[in-house]
Amino acid sequence: MDIKLTPDIEAALTQEARRRGTTVETRALTYLRERFVSPEPVEEAGDGETLADFLGDYIGALSSGEFVDGGAQMSLGIVAREGLGPR
């Protein structure tokens, strides 16, 4: 589909794209998508499900002991510096 823009709309679109650091085409498509395409439905957490349960497939935790012998022990103010380079 080709759409002919009036000079005033083209100028405004060009200025907005430049302000956002993008192309005119990308800005126009983004605006049209935001305006006319329904967003995908947001998945809701089930009853009794915690935020961690809900985000379980998307987040994780690391044990610092896997990377630093004895763990970072940051709550004690002890952080191993070996292999981390100069401060």
N, C-alpha and C positions, 0 to 999 in steps of 0.2 A: 504494500500500500504506500503510495506517495501522497504526502500532504503538502500543499502549497501554503507557505506562511506569509502573512502580510509583513511588510518591512518593520513595523513596530514590534511585532511578536518575535521576529527573527533577531532583532537587536537586543530585546530583553532576554531572550533565551541564550544568546551568545554571551552577554554580560554575566548572567547567572552561572553559566558553565565555567567561564573564566574565573569567577569569584570562588567557585568550588574546586577549581583545579582539575576539571574534567573536560570531556569533549561535549559539543552541542548534542550530538546523537545520544550519548550516554545519559546526559541530563534530561533530555526529552523522554527517553524510554523510562528512566527512573520515575519521573513525575507521572507519566501516564500509568505506569504499573501501580504506583502508590494510590493514584486516584481511581482507577477502574478495576483493578484485580483484587479480589477478596483475599485477605491474608489467610494462610493456612491456620486451621483451628489449633489453639493452644492445648496441649495435653495437660490434663489436670492430675494431681496426685490422688491416689485412692484414699479412702477413709482409713485413718490410723497410720498412714504412711508418713515417715519423716522426710525432711528435705534431703537428707543423705540417701534414703531409700530411692526417692524420686530421681536424684541425680546420679545414682550409683553407676550407671553405664557411661557417664560422661566425665566423672571426676575420680581421683584416686589419692592415695596417700603414700608417702615414701618413709621408710625408716632410715634415719640418718646413719644408723649402724651399718647399713648396707654399703655406705660410701666412706664413712670415717670410723676407724676402730673405736669402739666404746660409745659411738654416737656423738653428736655435736654437743650435747649437754648445755644447750643455750640458756636454759633456765638457771644454770649455775654460773653463767658468764664464761664458760669454757668452750672454745671453738678451736678445733684442730686447724692449723694453718698449712701443714705440709701439703705440697702439691697444689696449693691454691694460688701460688705466686705472691709477689710483694703486695703489701697493703697500699 
